[in-house]
Amino acid sequence: MSRVSKLLIALFAITVGSSTMSGQTVPATAAVSARAPTPCANEPERHRFDFWIGEWSVTTKGGSPVGSSVIQSVSGGCALLENWTGLNGGHGKSLNAYNSLIHAWQQYWIGQDGAVSEFRSSEFDGKSLTFFNKDNAKASSIGRLSFTPQDSATVRQLSETSSDGGKTWTTQYDFYYHRKAN
């Protein structure tokens, strides 16, 4: 057994022993919760995008199915994880979080095709959250991705690009997320 392994076992024994020395056993969950802070739980800005949490069937505006998605609150309420499955079987994930250093939401998307999209800035306009990204190779090329709750059971996701610095926009896709019944 390596020296590091022996040290880890000794530290574990001391920790377990100290929690039972007084005759009282400290539940493992109490020890874990004491060490696992949840700073995001009570920060309202970190929950403005919670309307997207859930299990969704995704369609076009006309109702044609395009896929499904499961959006989860992760990392103690500090982020949202999207698990996308396209109708053709393709998969992708996005990690979405409020960055308190820049006071904006950010999104990092990776698809199984290896395509990565980084949306490093965002803004809320009423109830809509819009992410923005820029193509570093083309200074005037911008992408925006908007999420707008239509009602408690539907969220619109609109992806657009601009090649003229935001003067005009072209729709890439216009999806509607329909909450699945529990």
Secondary structure as GFF3:
##gff-version 3
##sequence-region A 1 182
A	DSSP	alpha_helix	3	20	.	.	.	ID=ss1
A	DSSP	alpha_helix	28	35	.	.	.	ID=ss2
A	DSSP	three_ten_helix	44	47	.	.	.	ID=ss3
A	DSSP	three_ten_helix	50	52	.	.	.	ID=ss4
A	DSSP	beta_strand	54	60	.	.	.	ID=ss5
A	DSSP	beta_strand	65	74	.	.	.	ID=ss6
A	DSSP	beta_strand	79	86	.	.	.	ID=ss7
A	DSSP	beta_strand	91	99	.	.	.	ID=ss8
A	DSSP	beta_strand	104	111	.	.	.	ID=ss9
A	DSSP	beta_strand	116	119	.	.	.	ID=ss10
A	DSSP	beta_strand	121	125	.	.	.	ID=ss11
A	DSSP	beta_strand	128	134	.	.	.	ID=ss12
A	DSSP	beta_strand	142	151	.	.	.	ID=ss13
A	DSSP	beta_strand	154	162	.	.	.	ID=ss14
A	DSSP	beta_strand	170	179	.	.	.	ID=ss15
###
